[in-house]
């Protein structure tokens, strides 16, 4: 698909600055059927971006997080060219007043992500990944740095809430790393890994609109990843996927072996 990257970035950046940030200090939230939060900012941002994408690319389909599962599943299966949008990744952070959230947009062509844009309006950081062409932060190329440390000296980015209980207990009681963080936005987690801000990553289960743009970015930056079952993370489905990642293959292998050995 032919697209204008500069235009796409401007669509995302303008929506974040004009729809998300003005509502950040005055959040009105509700709870969806799956128990997650949704705010007026999610809905307004999604409506705006969907409208603008449709105006610019009328032949393509658009999957948004705030659609029904039936709509999302049909789009994933039947669309050769599909925009996959999370209008506010990190809604619970946004609702709590924590400045760690982003807009995430991926282009999926014939079932494969080919473009990812993640914009963090609080830091004015625009991450972009283009399949086969690399990853960028504010137009500067991103390349992960080899860790060069044993796992015991690494800093880990981990979301505990969807991990197997036995693994969570073992990570807390006998952590194999030096330090651990959890911030609450899957899209930004992947981008911060792509920027080498952490050494290893773990998430128990995330949705395609959470990870598709960020995972492409991380891969294009040279990072390594798999699921807890050792499979490729990306799946053309609504199935939630676990994520294990590291900045280099050696560290990923060490990290994965430890995780595999500590799940009952």
N, C-alpha and C positions, 0 to 999 in steps of 0.2 A: 504494500500500500504506500502511495506517495503521501507524505505529510510534511507540514511546516513545523519543525521543532521549535523555532522561536515563537511562533504563534501559540503552540500548545503550552509552552512554559508560561507565556503571558496569561493564557486562560486560567491556569492553575494558580499562579501568583496573585493575580487580581482577585480571584474568588477567595483566596485565603485572607488577603488583606482587607477585603471589603465585606465578606460574609462571616468569617471566623473571628478575627481579632476584635471587631466592635462588639461581639456578643460574649467575648471571653470573660468580661468583668460582670456580666449580668446573665448568668446561665439559667435557663429553665429546662429541666430535664424530665423525662418519663422513662418507664421501664418496659422493654419489649417482651414478647412472649418467651423468648429464650433467656430472659433474665438480665440482658445487657441494657445499658443506658442508650437513649437516643435523645438528642437535643434539637431545638429549633435550628441550630447552626448546621447539624448534619443534614437536615432536610432542605434548608435553603441553599446550602452549598451544592448538594447533589442536584437539585433542580436547575440551578444556574449552569453548572458544568455540563449536564446532559443537554440542555438547550443549546449551549454554544457549540458543543461537539457535533450535535445534529445539524446545526446550521453550516458548519464547515465541512463535515464529512457525512452527507445524508445517506450514502450507500452502506455505511458501517453500522453495526449493532452496538449497543451500550448496555453493560451490566453494572448496576449500582448495588452497593451493600443494602440499601434500604428498600430493595425490591423483594417480592415474595420468593421463596425457595423454588416454586414452580416456574416462575419467570426466569430466574437465574439458571436453573438446570436446562431449560429449553434453549436459552441463548448459548450456553456453553457447548451443547451438542450440535446445534444447527448453524452456528455462525462461523464463516471462514475468516472474517475480519471483525474483531470484537474489542471494544474498549472496556477495561475492567477497572472500576472506580471505587475507592473508599474515600468518601468526601471528608471524613474526619477519623483518622486512625489514632486512637488514644482518647476516645470519648470520655472514659471515666476520669482520665487526667484533666481533660478540658472542663468537665463538670465540677471537679474538685479545685480548680484553679491552679493546676500544676502545668507549667509551660513546656510540656513534652508531648506534642501531637503534630500531625501532618496531614496533608492531602496526598493520596497515592493513586497514580494512574498508570495502568499497563496497557499496551496494545498486544493482543493475542491473535496471531495469524495462523490459520490452519492448525490450531491447537497448541502453538508454540509462542511464548512471550518473545517479542522482538524489540520492544521499547518499554522503558520504565522511567517514570518521573515521580519523585517524592520531594515535596516542598515543606520545609519547616519555617513557618512565618515568624516564630519567636527569634530565631537566629538568622533569618533571611538566608537560609541555605537551601539551594536547589540542586538536588542530586539527579543525575540522568545516567541511564545505562542504555546502550544501543547494541543489539546482538551483533557480535563480530567486530564492533568498532570501539569497545571500551566503555569505561565509566568516568563520570565527571562530577566535580563539585564546584558549582558556580563557574562552569566552563573550564576549570583546571583539571587535567587528567588525574584520576585516582588509581593507585596501584597499591595493593596490600603489601605490607612489609612482613617478611618471614619473622616468626616469633623469636627464635634464637634463645629460648628459655625452656627449662623443664616445666612440665605441667604444674608442678608444685609452686612455681613462681609466677604463674599466669593469673591474669584478671579475667573473670568469667562474667558474661551477661546471661542471666538465667531467669526465666519465668516459671515459677514453681506450680502455679495453680492448676495446670492440666497434666502434670507429670504423674506417672505411676507412684502410688504412695510409698512403696518400698524404696524406689529410687530417690524420692524426696528426702526420706528419712536418712538414707545413707549419705546423700550430699550434705545434709546438715550435720550429721554426727561424725563423719570422717571426710571432710571436703578435700579433694585432690588438688585444689588450686589455692592461690594465696589470698584472693579477695573476690567478692561477688557483688554484682549489682542487678537490679531489676527496675525498669523504667516504665513499661506499659504501653509501648507503641511498636508493634511488630515491624511496620514499614521503616520506622526510624532505627530500630535495632539493627536491621540489615544494613542500613546506610552507615551507621556508626561502625559496624564491623568493616564495611568497605573502606572506611576512612582510617582503619587500623586503630580505633579507639578502645578496642578490647581484643583479647587473644582467642577466646573460645566462646561459643554460644550454645544455648539449649532452650528449646520451647516444646511443650508437650503437644500442642495442637493449635493450628491457626488456619484461617480460611483463605481461599484463593485470592480474594481482594486484599487481604492483609499482606500476603507474602510475595505475590507475583512480580510486582515492580522491584521491590527491594532485593529479592533473591536474584533476579537478573543483574541488577547493579553489582551485587556482591560477587557473582560469578565473573562478570566482565572486569571487575577489579582484580581478579586472580585468586579469589577465595575458594575454599573447598567445603563441601557440605553433603549431607545425606539425612535420611530419616533415622529414627531409633531402630528401625528394622533393616537398615543398610541400603535402602532404596533411594532413587532420585526423589527429591522433594516435590517438584512440580507434578501435578496431576490435573488432567482436563476433567475435573469433576468437582462437586461440592464437598467431597470428603475432606475433613480436616486433616492436616498433615503435621507430623512432628518434625523438628528441625535440630540437627546437630551440625555445628560448623566450627571452622578454625581458619586462621590466616594462612596456614601451609599444610601440606599433605601429611607430613610427619606428625605435627601436633594433632591434626584431626584423627589420625590412626590411634595415637596414644589416648586421646580423649574418648573416642568411640569404644576402645577396648575397656577402659575403666567403666564407662556407663553400662556396657553390655554385661559386665561382670558384677554389677551391683543392682540388678533388677531381679526380684524373686519371682 
